[in-house]
Amino acid sequence: MRPTSASSIDQLVTSEPGVLGGTAVFVGTRVPFTTFIEYLEAGQTVDEFVSDFPGVTRAQAVAALEAVRLMVEGRASAA
């Protein structure tokens, strides 16, 4: 599950009004993407996150990070 473009984030993270009030969550879960970022900011690993949130696979988490990286790189090169 490796993203090939920034638009791939839509296949990994979604936001719907009926799910946690529109909070961005991993597709097929109720796990907020921001919770994942907060784990990383706190120095925790991807493996610790997926252990605490088994509804998200390691492949999903890594692919979401890669998609965000691609988005940031695309914006930086466009500037």
Summary of the structure (lengths in Angstrom):
residues: 79
radius of gyration: 12.7
end to end distance: 28.5
largest distance: 38.1
contacts: 204
relative contact order: 0.20
helix: 59%
strand: 6%
